[in-house]
């Protein structure tokens, strides 16, 4: 079921391939929530390459959490489980402009048409 949700979200959002401090991520767990990545630190206690991902959940009230994940898990390359529950996390690309999502949905990915600014400078 989570695979279908993730597939649908990939048709709605423009996602980044990487995740960095300051990114807004979309988390799919029991529900769908946003979070701000506040820190990424290597977890040297683990033999393999694991990372401490510090997140500020953008909920009311805001909550701080830290998850220990591998790179494919916190960059949306794989769906993983925590406590037996499937989870997905991936950074959203807000820098592409509003036209990219609509073009991606309609299948018309290409150069964007420049729109005239809505506001005009009056001297």
N, C-alpha and C positions, 0 to 999 in steps of 0.2 A: 504494500500500500504506500509506504513512504517513497518508493521508487517512482510511482505515478505522480505524487505531489512534487517531488524534485524535478521530474520531467516537465510538468506544467509550469513550475516556477522558472525554469530555464527559457521558456517561451515568453515569459513576462518581463523578467529582469535581465539587465546586462551585467554579467558577473566578471570579476577580475580573476586572472589566473593565479595571482599571488595574494597573500594576506600580510599586511604590515600594521604596525602601531598607528592608530588614528583611523583605520578603516572601519566602516560600518558593515557588519556581517548580518546575514540572515541565518537564523537557527531554526531548523525544523526538528521538533521533538514531540512532546505531547500536543503542542500547538506550533504556531509560527511566530517568532519574535525577532526583534532587532537587538543588536548589541554593539557597543563601541569597543574596539580592541585597545586596551590601555597598556598592555605589555606583552612581550614575547621573550621568554628567557629559556636558555638551554637547561634541561634537567640532567645534570651530570650524575645523579644517583642511579640512573638507568643505563644499562649496557648499550642498548641501541639508541638511535637518535630520537629522543622525545623532547617535547617542549612544554613549558608552563605557559599557557595562554590565559592572560588576565583579561576579563571582560566586564564591562559595565552594562548590565541589561537595561534596555530603554523601556522600562515598565514603570508602573506606578504601584508602590514606591520603587525607585531605582534600586537595583541589587548588584553587588559585586560578586563575581565568581571567578574561580581559576580551574581550568581543566588541563590535564596532562594528555597531550595528543602528539601523534606523529604528523609530519608534514602533509602527507596525502589526506589526513583526516581534517586538518584545519584549513586546507585550501580547497575543499570541496571535491577532491579527486575520488573519494570513496565515502560510502555511508558506513558508519561504525555504530557500535552499541555501547551503552553505559548502563550498568545495572540491568542488562537484558533488554533495554529499550533502544530501538534504532534512532540514530541522530544524524543530522547533516548540517554542516556549517560552511558558508562561502561568502567572501567579500563582494559587496555590490559596487559596481562602477558607476558613480554619479557624474563623472567627468565627460561622458560621451554625449551629453545633451539629450533632450527629450525625444528627438526624432529617431534616434537609434533603435529604441525599443519598438516604436511603431513600424519602422522599416523592417526590423527583424521579424515581427509578427506577420507583416504582409509579404515578406519574402523579397522586398526590394532593398537589399543592402547595397549601398553605393554612396556616391558623394551626396552630401546633404545640400538642399537648397537653402541659400541664405535668406532669412526673413528680415524685413525692415524692422528696426526697433519700434516698439509700441510707443515709447515716450520720446518726445522731441525737446531739444534744448531751445528755450526761448530767451532771447537777450533783450 
